Each structure stands twice: as structure tokens, then as C-alpha cells.
Amino acid sequence: MEYLPQYMEQGVQAGNATQGKERLSLAYPIINSMNFKQTIDNYLIFIENYRLNTLSKVNKSVEEYNNLVEAVNKANNVTTSEIAKLSKKFTKYVKENYGCGMVTTSQYNQYLSAFNAENIAKLPQRKHHKIKMAAKEVFACILSHCAFKLKKRNLDRMQSGEKTALDPDESFFFPLTAYSLENLKIKVPGLDIKVPKLDVCQATIRNHIKRFMDCGVIVEYKYRGYQHAPLYAINPQILVISEGNLASLKQLSQPNLEKKLLVNSSSYRTENKNENNKAISKENALLKEESEAVNHVRSLLGAKASNSDGSNPNGLNFYKNNMEQGGAASPKRKKVAPKKEKKITVRQTFQKLLDKNNYEAANDLARGIYDNYKPLPISHYETECFRGGLSENQFRRIVMLDFLFTAAQLWKDKNVFVGEWIRTIQRFEEKFFISKSGIFSKEQQLDRIYQLRWRINWARNFCNRKPEFQLLFPYQYFDSNRKESHEGGFSYTHRHYKRHLNNLKKFDEEDKASRKSAYQRKLNKRLTLKVREYVKGKRTFEKLVEYVERLEKKLQLDKGKLSIAMINKIEIERAKYYG
């Protein structure tokens, strides 16, 4: 049903449901549907009286004051620029002397009168705006929010064993923000009444609240900082509160409250993955010279595209040919002072590996040139993987040679012939990063580089710990069929890598559990201190409940979980304090 003025048809007078001696104290205060309608009627009568009797008088005094200000400024030759500077000064004056918070038109004019008394130039006061019919919908939403907070207050107090009595002549304070009204539910729990959905922004809602404070619909306002919602109180002459019963109070229970949705873990991981990719691409951005070379390479690729399988005989000279072709046409550069440490670029490292054929690589390995080899930075692979122009086969060859040069440290003090290394390289060319469906993509190869480096590092540490272990030669050691420990092959290290991943997962779970238990102990201590303050009378019950709700929202816990712990702690602390 819609809320309509009922006083014209039924003769209901403006005022509360009970008057005189009967209105002493309400044991179970509640705002039901009848109270809601009567409050709206009282609001309409109050606004009409304000419009007819008060608004014109207030604006008349403001107009007289502004005429006087205009005459004084004209006599003192005050310019518009001076008035603009004075306005900024007044804003600082209000914050320094009266603090932050909502400033209504009445308060603004009051502060302005004191400010003008201290300055030669004067600022004009603001006129009071009339309350329009559109404000009735905003007031209805405020009233429904008040009814909801009153029921919640009674429920929290009943669960904690506190009294729910309330004097209807006194102001009932409830927290309110423009955001809560903008997202207010259309159907109010426990009320057989529908509240219209506000189709206005938060700034408009705040302006309506200011005008309600100016005209006296809202009589109390308490600013508690930017972290807490301000407290408001509706005029007791307008608000109608009646006596309820336990059955009506229990209609609104904690399990029926709308629970806050937790963050979806899959979407959270996706967002983090995108952010990490952006960070990696930003950190591994090419230098200015490298970006020019890569753009030149891409332009050449558009003219001469090589085969996807890398069968092009010019494929190995991918970067070398581009350097030769671009060197003649490139303009002369200014002489630059030599750097102390020349950074290795992606182009140089990859071209050096692509120039090596199998015999040259095997000869260098047999001579021990790569006994102290340092693997290529992962950033080079990431740059080529996401923004490079190499084919998958060329990328595979670079990864293969880099891995073999890193593994050569296992045979540092042993004499391995050239033929042994040639056979090993040929085996890698046949099986390295190749499946039934073809060559792995660049992303798949990049993911497996971390695994291969960890496994070869584990094998090197194992050989250092046990020098008596007789390591096989490379061709036999990299045989994929040697998967058992007694066979001594590289494939056996995959088991240790799996064990390593399980240990990392187990360590993360234990670390999360220890952190969670430590945080729970800290949270329990903080909650106990707040409950002790309440038991000793240093904190009100409403502030204690608000603190608990804020913790639940911050920790994304189910509503009511900390409230149960709070109720138990109140009983324990009372027994200690009074027992």
C-alpha cells in the first residue's frame, strides 16, 4: 500500500500515538505501518506550517542583512576579487573554528556573522530554500531507515540481555549516510509498506538532509569523523513510536539479514594475473635502441615471412640479417660517452645462440667453455614471448641451447667428447618441447623454463653433496626412459620437483593457518578490551555493536558471527567484574 495523508479522512491529529501521562517509557519501541503513515502526515503538516510562518520571516532577515553588506562593501570599494579571496578564507575559518561535518544554511549564516564582524569586507548570507514535494520521498526513505535501525537496536539489546526501553519524548539517534539511502531496499523488513526507490545522486540527498535540518525536521546531528556514519535524530513531534511486543521484534532476525558477498576467488586471481602481466611487461620494457630494432624486424617480417616450422635456411640469421640490412640505411648517431657496464640486449643474446650450429655448440661444450655459464635472464624470454617476432621453433632452439649450456656444469671435471655432445643435441632436437600435436607454444615453453632450471639446480646440488655418485654421460643422462632412482637419469628429478611443489603448498597452508590463528588471538584481545570498557560504563552499547559490525565488514565475515562472541564475552566479563 502507498503512504498517503490520512489525517484529512480519519481526523488523525499531528503528534505521536500516545500523549500526556501515558507516554512515559516504551519497553519495546517499534515503528509499525500505522506509525509510518502518521509520521508522514505529521511531516506534511510541519512542512506546511514552516512554509507559511517561518520561511518568509527568515529569508526577509537574510535579505535585509545582505542589503546592509552590499552597502558596506560599496562604501569601502570592495572588489569582486577581494570577495573571492575572502570566501576562501571563510572556508578555512569554519574548519579551524568549528571543525568538519555538514554545515547547514542556518549554521553558515551564523558562522558568517561572526566572521564578518572581524573583517572590513563582508560576505552575503545564504537564503533558505523551501521544501519541495520531492523531498517527501527522501524523508520516507529516512524514516524507513530509522525504523530498520530501531528494530536492529532492540534485537541487539535483547540478544545481549540489555533493556530496550526508550523515551519517545527524547531523540532517537541512528546512523545515516547518503550512500545507505541511495541503496535502500524498496521493501522494508517487518513493515507492510513500500518505499519508493530514490532516483537521485548522493549530493542531492545530502542537500535534502541539510534542508531538513534547517527547517527542524531533523533536530540533532553528531559528526563522528570520516570513518563513522554521522548520527541523526528526527524531531520527536513528528516521529511516531508505539509500544511493540516480543513477537514483532523477533520478525527481524540476524540470519535473515542480507549477507555480504565475498570476493570471488577466480575473478580475484584473474584480475591479479592481468595486473602481474602488466607489471611484467612494464618492468621488462625494451630500451630505446631495442625498440627501434624490434620495429625494424617486424617491418622486415612483413616483407619476407619465414616458414612457421623454422625450415627457412635464413632463419638462423634472423637478427643478423636485419642488422646488416638496417646498418647501411641507418643514419649516423652522435658520439656518446662509453658506459661502464654495457647491458646485454635481447637481440645480441638470441642472435649469438641462433648463429651456433650443432658442431660449434658441441665443440664448445667439450672444451669446457660453458663450465661456469650463467643462464639467460628470464626477462629476455618474457620479452620475446609476449612481444618478439621469432617463430616457435627458433624460440625452442634458444631455450634448448641455453639449458644444455647450464647443464654442462654437471660434467665440469669430466672429459666428455664432442661426439657425445652432438648425439645429445640431436636427441634434444627430436624430443625437446615437442608433443604429438607439434611444437609447444612460446607461453608453454616459458612456463617450463622455471621447472627445468630448478631440476638441473637440484641435480647439481645432489652431485656436490655426494661426490661418490657416478653421473652418466649426457646422452644417457637425458634419456627420458630413465625415470627410476637406480637408473640415474634426469627424468627422475621430476619427482623431486613435484615434492617441492607439494612442500610449497603445505608451507603456504601452514603459514596461512599460523597467521590466521595469530590474528584471531589479536582480534579476541581487542574485542575483550572493548567489552570490558562497556561493562565498566566507559562505552555505550550502541558503540560496542557498531565496532563489532565494522570488524565483520572489514574482515568479510558472516553477519552475526562476532556478535555471538560479543554476547558471550559480555556475560564472562560481567561475572568477573561483579562476581
BAPA-428028 format. One line per field, with one value per residue (C-alpha): x, y, z; residue in one letter. Coordinates in steps of 0.1 Angstrom, whole numbers. Example, Ala and Ser with C-alpha at 12.3 -4.5 7.8 and 13.67 -1.06 7.14 Angstrom:
REM residues 2
X 123/137
Y -45/-11
Z 78/71
code A/S
//
This chain:
REM residues 579
X 0/12/16/-10/-21/-47/-54/-79/-100/-98/-92/-58/-41/-4/15/26/4/3/3/4/9/7/39/64/86/82/95/96/96/87/77/49/30/4/32/49/18/11/47/44/12/30/58/35/17/51/64/33/35/72/64/36/50/88/104/93/105/139/145/134/160/186/177/180/214/226/215/235/265/262/261/292/312/303/313/347/352/355/362/349/385/387/353/365/397/376/353/383/394/360/361/393/379/349/371/396/370/340/356/344/310/278/272/235/223/214/249/265/248/256/293/293/280/309/334/321/325/363/367/362/349/316/302/264/244/225/188/168/152/117/110/95/72/101/116/88/102/136/120/101/134/150/120/122/160/152/126/151/178/153/144/181/188/161/173/209/200/177/204/229/204/201/170/152/132/131/115/95/100/137/155/164/198/205/234/227/246/236/250/227/197/207/210/180/158/123/106/114/117/89/67/38/47/67/92/100/134/153/164/188/225/242/248/211/203/228/212/177/191/206/172/155/180/173/135/136/126/159/168/200/233/265/296/319/347/350/353/319/285/270/241/208/176/141/120/100/70/70/82/56/69/45/48/56/58/84/68/70/106/116/104/138/164/201/201/175/198/214/249/278/291/327/352/351/384/385/378/404/431/422/425/458/471/463/479/510/512/510/537/560/556/563/594/608/602/628/654/651/676/660/625/638/654/623/601/626/625/587/587/611/590/560/580/598/580/598/582/564/585/617/628/639/677/679/661/692/704/671/686/720/704/682/713/731/701/694/730/736/703/705/715/747/744/761/790/781/804/811/792/809/789/773/739/732/702/677/688/725/719/694/715/746/727/710/744/757/752/753/790/801/779/792/828/825/808/836/863/846/838/804/816/808/779/751/717/699/677/641/632/647/624/594/601/604/575/550/564/590/589/607/589/582/610/636/625/627/663/674/658/674/710/706/695/724/750/736/736/773/784/775/804/828/857/850/862/831/839/824/805/788/775/765/744/728/720/704/683/671/662/640/622/627/594/577/544/521/503/536/560/550/538/561/540/542/579/583/564/587/619/613/609/640/662/650/656/691/700/687/709/740/734/730/763/780/766/775/808/809/779/788/770/761/773/749/733/724/716/690/673/636/631/654/627/638/663/687/688/703/686/674/638/639/643/607/596/616/601/566/576/590/556/537/561/555/517/519/541/517/488/507/517/482/469/495/488/450/454/476/452/423/441/447/411/399/421/408/372/377/391/361/337/355/350/313/309/328/305/332/314/278/261/254/291/301/277/289/325/316/298/326/350/327/326/363/371/343/328/292/269/263/295/313/280/277/312/305/274/294/322/297/285/320/333/302/308/344/335/305/312
Y 0/36/61/89/117/100/129/145/114/99/130/119/148/156/141/108/79/84/117/131/108/76/85/77/50/23/-11/-24/6/0/19/-1/6/28/48/52/67/90/102/111/131/149/157/172/194/205/215/234/254/261/273/297/310/307/306/341/357/340/350/386/390/374/399/429/416/412/448/461/440/454/490/484/468/496/523/505/500/462/444/410/395/405/389/357/356/363/334/310/325/319/282/278/298/274/243/257/271/247/215/193/180/191/228/238/272/283/274/290/323/321/315/342/368/361/362/395/411/406/418/451/434/415/383/379/353/324/323/293/271/259/222/208/178/157/159/137/106/113/117/84/67/83/71/36/35/48/20/-6/7/9/-28/-38/-19/-37/-71/-65/-54/-84/-108/-93/-92/-54/-33/-20/8/42/75/87/124/120/120/86/88/65/64/76/82/93/60/40/59/55/18/13/-17/-10/-33/-25/-57/-60/-32/-38/-7/1/29/45/39/72/82/110/112/113/151/157/135/155/187/174/164/199/215/191/203/239/236/214/180/167/182/165/159/143/142/113/116/104/67/66/74/106/103/120/123/131/157/139/160/144/108/84/54/29/0/-33/-69/-97/-114/-82/-77/-112/-108/-93/-119/-119/-149/-131/-102/-99/-113/-95/-113/-124/-117/-144/-161/-169/-133/-121/-144/-133/-96/-102/-122/-93/-69/-91/-93/-56/-52/-77/-60/-27/-38/-56/-28/-25/2/28/11/-22/-9/6/-27/-47/-23/-27/-65/-65/-44/-69/-98/-83/-83/-117/-142/-173/-208/-215/-246/-227/-246/-214/-216/-179/-185/-189/-154/-138/-109/-109/-102/-75/-58/-59/-46/-18/-8/8/28/39/75/84/87/112/101/90/85/48/32/14/-17/-25/-42/-73/-68/-94/-91/-98/-128/-145/-138/-153/-186/-187/-184/-216/-248/-282/-288/-255/-259/-294/-284/-255/-278/-304/-277/-266/-231/-233/-248/-215/-205/-182/-188/-160/-137/-147/-112/-118/-148/-129/-100/-123/-144/-116/-91/-108/-120/-153/-185/-212/-234/-207/-199/-236/-238/-208/-224/-258/-245/-223/-253/-275/-248/-245/-283/-285/-277/-313/-326/-298/-321/-349/-354/-355/-359/-339/-368/-374/-338/-340/-370/-352/-321/-343/-361/-327/-315/-346/-346/-312/-294/-315/-334/-354/-321/-304/-279/-262/-226/-199/-195/-232/-232/-202/-219/-250/-230/-225/-262/-272/-247/-259/-296/-290/-270/-298/-323/-301/-298/-335/-342/-317/-334/-369/-368/-406/-406/-417/-395/-408/-391/-365/-388/-414/-390/-371/-403/-398/-435/-434/-425/-446/-436/-465/-456/-422/-402/-366/-377/-388/-352/-346/-365/-341/-312/-324/-329/-294/-280/-300/-287/-251/-257/-272/-244/-218/-235/-237/-201/-190/-211/-196/-161/-167/-180/-151/-126/-144/-140/-104/-99/-117/-95/-63/-75/-83/-48/-32/-54/-45/-8/-14/-34/-6/20/37/27/27/-5/11/20/-16/-30/-6/-16/-53/-47/-27/-55/-80/-58/-53/-90/-101/-124/-136/-111/-121/-142/-117/-107/-141/-139/-104/-117/-145/-121/-97/-125/-136/-100/-92/-123/-112/-76/-80/-115
Z 0/-6/22/19/42/64/88/64/61/95/116/129/147/142/170/185/191/228/247/281/311/291/272/300/285/258/268/233/210/173/142/126/94/111/128/95/79/108/108/71/79/107/84/58/84/98/64/55/88/82/46/58/90/93/58/47/80/79/43/50/77/54/26/50/61/25/16/46/34/-1/12/34/6/-18/7/12/-25/-22/-55/-66/-64/-28/-21/-38/-16/15/6/6/39/53/43/63/92/95/95/121/145/141/127/99/92/75/75/70/58/93/106/76/83/119/113/86/110/134/105/90/124/122/86/68/36/42/26/20/37/20/16/29/3/5/10/-22/-26/-40/-5/8/-9/7/41/36/29/60/81/68/76/111/116/105/128/157/152/149/181/200/186/196/231/236/225/249/278/278/283/251/269/251/260/229/240/237/203/189/172/142/118/83/51/16/3/26/13/-23/-20/3/-3/-17/8/44/66/91/75/52/32/1/-1/-35/-50/-50/-84/-73/-66/-32/-34/-38/-8/13/2/13/47/51/44/68/95/86/89/121/107/118/152/162/143/155/134/144/118/82/93/110/98/114/138/131/151/138/156/183/174/140/147/160/180/196/220/204/216/215/185/164/174/165/129/121/129/121/98/76/70/37/38/23/-8/-5/-33/-60/-58/-95/-106/-80/-94/-130/-120/-102/-132/-155/-132/-130/-167/-170/-144/-161/-195/-179/-160/-190/-214/-241/-242/-269/-292/-287/-295/-327/-337/-330/-351/-379/-375/-377/-408/-425/-414/-432/-464/-460/-438/-429/-425/-393/-386/-389/-421/-438/-441/-433/-401/-380/-392/-382/-362/-381/-415/-400/-385/-419/-438/-413/-408/-442/-442/-405/-400/-382/-345/-323/-303/-268/-239/-233/-204/-176/-180/-213/-209/-229/-252/-262/-298/-290/-267/-291/-322/-306/-299/-333/-350/-334/-353/-336/-342/-328/-297/-291/-296/-271/-246/-250/-245/-212/-223/-206/-173/-155/-178/-164/-179/-198/-178/-176/-187/-221/-226/-214/-238/-267/-257/-255/-280/-301/-337/-335/-345/-320/-334/-332/-297/-288/-301/-280/-249/-257/-261/-230/-210/-223/-215/-180/-175/-187/-152/-141/-162/-153/-141/-166/-201/-224/-261/-289/-304/-271/-271/-307/-300/-270/-291/-318/-292/-278/-313/-318/-284/-267/-262/-289/-284/-307/-316/-326/-310/-278/-279/-266/-234/-227/-232/-209/-181/-184/-182/-144/-139/-160/-141/-107/-117/-131/-100/-78/-97/-93/-56/-53/-71/-48/-17/-29/-49/-49/-72/-107/-131/-165/-197/-212/-239/-214/-186/-206/-218/-210/-202/-171/-146/-116/-89/-97/-134/-126/-153/-154/-157/-121/-109/-119/-87/-66/-84/-76/-40/-40/-52/-25/2/-10/-9/25/38/24/42/75/72/65/94/118/106/110/145/154/140/158/191/184/174/205/227/210/214/251/258/241/261/294/286/281/313/333/317/296/263/253/239/205/201/210/184/158/165/161/128/114/122/105/74/73/77/54/80/81/99/135/139/160/177/193/206/219/238/254/264/280/303/312/319/339/361/366/373/396/408
code M/E/Y/L/P/Q/Y/M/E/Q/G/V/Q/A/G/N/A/T/Q/G/K/E/R/L/S/L/A/Y/P/I/I/N/S/M/N/F/K/Q/T/I/D/N/Y/L/I/F/I/E/N/Y/R/L/N/T/L/S/K/V/N/K/S/V/E/E/Y/N/N/L/V/E/A/V/N/K/A/N/N/V/T/T/S/E/I/A/K/L/S/K/K/F/T/K/Y/V/K/E/N/Y/G/C/G/M/V/T/T/S/Q/Y/N/Q/Y/L/S/A/F/N/A/E/N/I/A/K/L/P/Q/R/K/H/H/K/I/K/M/A/A/K/E/V/F/A/C/I/L/S/H/C/A/F/K/L/K/K/R/N/L/D/R/M/Q/S/G/E/K/T/A/L/D/P/D/E/S/F/F/F/P/L/T/A/Y/S/L/E/N/L/K/I/K/V/P/G/L/D/I/K/V/P/K/L/D/V/C/Q/A/T/I/R/N/H/I/K/R/F/M/D/C/G/V/I/V/E/Y/K/Y/R/G/Y/Q/H/A/P/L/Y/A/I/N/P/Q/I/L/V/I/S/E/G/N/L/A/S/L/K/Q/L/S/Q/P/N/L/E/K/K/L/L/V/N/S/S/S/Y/R/T/E/N/K/N/E/N/N/K/A/I/S/K/E/N/A/L/L/K/E/E/S/E/A/V/N/H/V/R/S/L/L/G/A/K/A/S/N/S/D/G/S/N/P/N/G/L/N/F/Y/K/N/N/M/E/Q/G/G/A/A/S/P/K/R/K/K/V/A/P/K/K/E/K/K/I/T/V/R/Q/T/F/Q/K/L/L/D/K/N/N/Y/E/A/A/N/D/L/A/R/G/I/Y/D/N/Y/K/P/L/P/I/S/H/Y/E/T/E/C/F/R/G/G/L/S/E/N/Q/F/R/R/I/V/M/L/D/F/L/F/T/A/A/Q/L/W/K/D/K/N/V/F/V/G/E/W/I/R/T/I/Q/R/F/E/E/K/F/F/I/S/K/S/G/I/F/S/K/E/Q/Q/L/D/R/I/Y/Q/L/R/W/R/I/N/W/A/R/N/F/C/N/R/K/P/E/F/Q/L/L/F/P/Y/Q/Y/F/D/S/N/R/K/E/S/H/E/G/G/F/S/Y/T/H/R/H/Y/K/R/H/L/N/N/L/K/K/F/D/E/E/D/K/A/S/R/K/S/A/Y/Q/R/K/L/N/K/R/L/T/L/K/V/R/E/Y/V/K/G/K/R/T/F/E/K/L/V/E/Y/V/E/R/L/E/K/K/L/Q/L/D/K/G/K/L/S/I/A/M/I/N/K/I/E/I/E/R/A/K/Y/Y/G
//
